[in-house]
Amino acid sequence: MSDDLKAHLAYYGELGVDGVRMNPVWRARGESTELSSLNDLRPHLLPLAVIREDLGDCTRCKLHTLGRKQIVFGVGNPNADLMFVGEAPGADEDIQGEPFVGRAGQLLTKIIEAIGMKREDVYIANVIKCRPPGNRNPEPDEVEQCEPFLFRQIDTIKPKVIVALGKFAAQCLLRTSDPITRIRGREYNYRDAILMPTYHPAYLLRTPSAKREVWEDMKRVKALLSEK
């Protein structure tokens, strides 16, 4: 198997595609093929790959000129009941191409495991797919260009519960300026899911005393998953 083919298969594996179809309809698809027909061939999996292809080597905002190494699309179960949404990739994520892989990501993994799940059971993404320079907050024009792809991810995965990690993600998704201390732990109806803001794992690394509040939030998330 060529290195290019291996890389191609690994790329789609990260999106949740677990095999290749040999059906002639699948192989001969073109502009005249109805997307709904393709979705019937691979329900809930193909749409994520389509979104990633649409995103491409994105140049829609200025972040592609400001030092980003690669696009960090998202990772996890394409049929996840639980989805986590953060702010933007950091340095480790920019290098590895996967969200939440640094120290904050390691803590997020422990949080997921604390409610009896594994990282591969959930889906993890960010509002912004490229690292802002110096890990600054994303700017409005960057959010405007990037968030439609997040919305498409959410609508494709159809999670039961979305956890917004940190102030920026929560304010962006909810279109609010309320501080995270006010909206943390509250439940919002959001795109056919329940959205709950909580503190970002990076904040917990700086403020360990806040872990108790996040644990209370996650116990409620676990209960919501069992109810829906």
N, C-alpha and C positions, 0 to 999 in steps of 0.2 A: 504494500500500500504506500503510495507516495506521501511525502510530508505534507503537501498541499491538501490532499484528501483527508489525512489525519486531522489537520488543523480545522478543516471545514466541518468534519463530524464532531470534533470537540466543541466547536462554537455552537452548533445546534443542540448538542447534549446539554450545555449550560442553560439553554432556553427550555429544556424539558422534552425535546424531541428524542425519542428512544429507539428509532429505527428508520428504515427507508422503505417506501412503498414502490413496488414494481408494477402496480396496476397501470395500464396504458393511459388511462384518464389522468392519473397523477403525473406521469412522466411527460405527457403531451400538453400540460396545461398552458394556457396563454391568455391573452387579453380577453378572448371571447368566453373563457371558462368562468362560470359563476362562482364567486367566492364561497357562497353557501354550500355549493357542491363539494368544494375542497374541504370545508369545515366538516362535512359529513364523513369524509375519509379519515380525518384526524381531529375529533372534537376537542376543543379547549387547548390544543397544542399548536396548531398551525398559526392561529392569530398572533401569538407572541412573536413568532418568527417573522411574521409579516410586519409587525410594529417595529421590530429591530431593523428589518430591511428598509422600512420607510425612514427611520432615523438616520441610517447610513453613517457616513463619516461626517457627522453633522458640522455645518458651518453657519448655522442659523443665527447665532449670537457671537459676541466677541470672545467668548471663552476659548474658542479653538485657536485664537491667536495669542493667548496669555499663558501658555506653558502646559496645557493639559497634555498628558501622555496618551490617554485613551478614553473612550466612552465607557461609562459604568452603567450598564443597562438595568440589571436586576438579576436576582438569582433565587432559585428555590422551586417549590412545588407549583406547577401551573394550575393546579386545581385546589390550591390551599384555601382552607377556611379562615386562616389567620394571616394577615398581611401587615408588615411593618414598613412605615415610610419615614425616612430621615430627611435631612436637609440637603446634603451634597457630599460627594466623595471627598475623602481626605487624602493625604499623601500615600498611605498604604494602599488604599482603594484604587488610586490613580495608577499605581504600579501593577497591581494584581488584576484589575479589571472586575472586581467583585465588591459589592457594598458591605460595609461593616466587617472588615477583616483585621483591623488594628486592635489596640487595647480596648476601645469602646465596643468593637465588634465581638471580642472575646467575652466581654461582660454581657452583651446582648445574648450570646449563645447560652450562657449560664442562666439568664433570665428565662429564656425559652425552655430550657431543660427543667427549670424549677416548677413549671406548670405541667410537667409530664409530656413534653413534646420534644422533638429533635429539630435542629436547624433545617434539615431537608424537608420537614413537614410544612414549613411556612414559606411565604414569599417575602423577599426583602428588596426594597427599592428606595430611591431618593427622589425628591422633587426635581433636583438638578442632576443631570447625567455626567457633567464634567466638573472637575475640581476648580473652584475659584482660586485665584492666586492668593497665597498666604492663608488659605482657609477662611477668607472673609465671607460675610453673608452674601448670598446671591442677590443680584440687583434686579429691579422690576422687569427690565427688558429681557433679562436672561430667563426669569421665571415665565414670562409670557410666551417665549419660544419653546420652552421645555415642558411645561406642565401638561400640555395636551397629550404628550406621549405617556405620562403617568396616568392620566385619566383613562386612556385606552388600555393600559395595563390593568387598572382596577376593574374596568368594565369587562375585560376578557377573563380575568381570574375569578371574578365574582366572589370575593371573600365574604364571610359572614361578619367578621370583625376586622377593623383596621385600627392599628395603634400608631398614632402620630408621635414620633419621637422628638421631643424638644419644642421650644418656642417657635422657631421658624416654620417647621413643617406644619405644626398645628395652626398657626395663624394663616399660613398660605392656603391650606385646604379649607379652612372654615371661613376665610375672608373676614378675619377679625383682627383687631389690634389689642384685644384683651391679653393680659399677661398670662404666662403659662401657669402661674400660681393660682389664677382664678379658674381656668378652664381644665386644669389637670384633674383626671378622674371622673369627669362628667361624660355623659353619653349623648351622642348626636346621631341622628339619622343622616346617612351620607351615601349617596349612590347605591341604594339598596343594601347597605351594610350599616353596622353600628360603628361609629368612629369614637375612639377614646384617646385623648391626648395624655401623655405622661412625660416625665423628665427624660432627657436624652442620656444614654449611658455615659457619654463624656462628662456630663454634669455630675453623675453619680461618682465618677472617679475623683472629681474635685470636692464633692460634698457627700461623703459616705452616709451621713445621717439621713439623706433623702431616700435611701434604699428602702426604708420601711414603707414610705408612701407608694413607691413603685410596686412593691410587693402587694400592697392592698389593691392597686389598680390591676395587676396581673391576675390576682385571685378572682376579681370581677370579670376579667376577660375570659378566664377559664369557665366561669359560670355561664357567661353569655354563649360561649361556643356549645355548651351542653344543652342550652335552652332552645337554640335556633334550629 
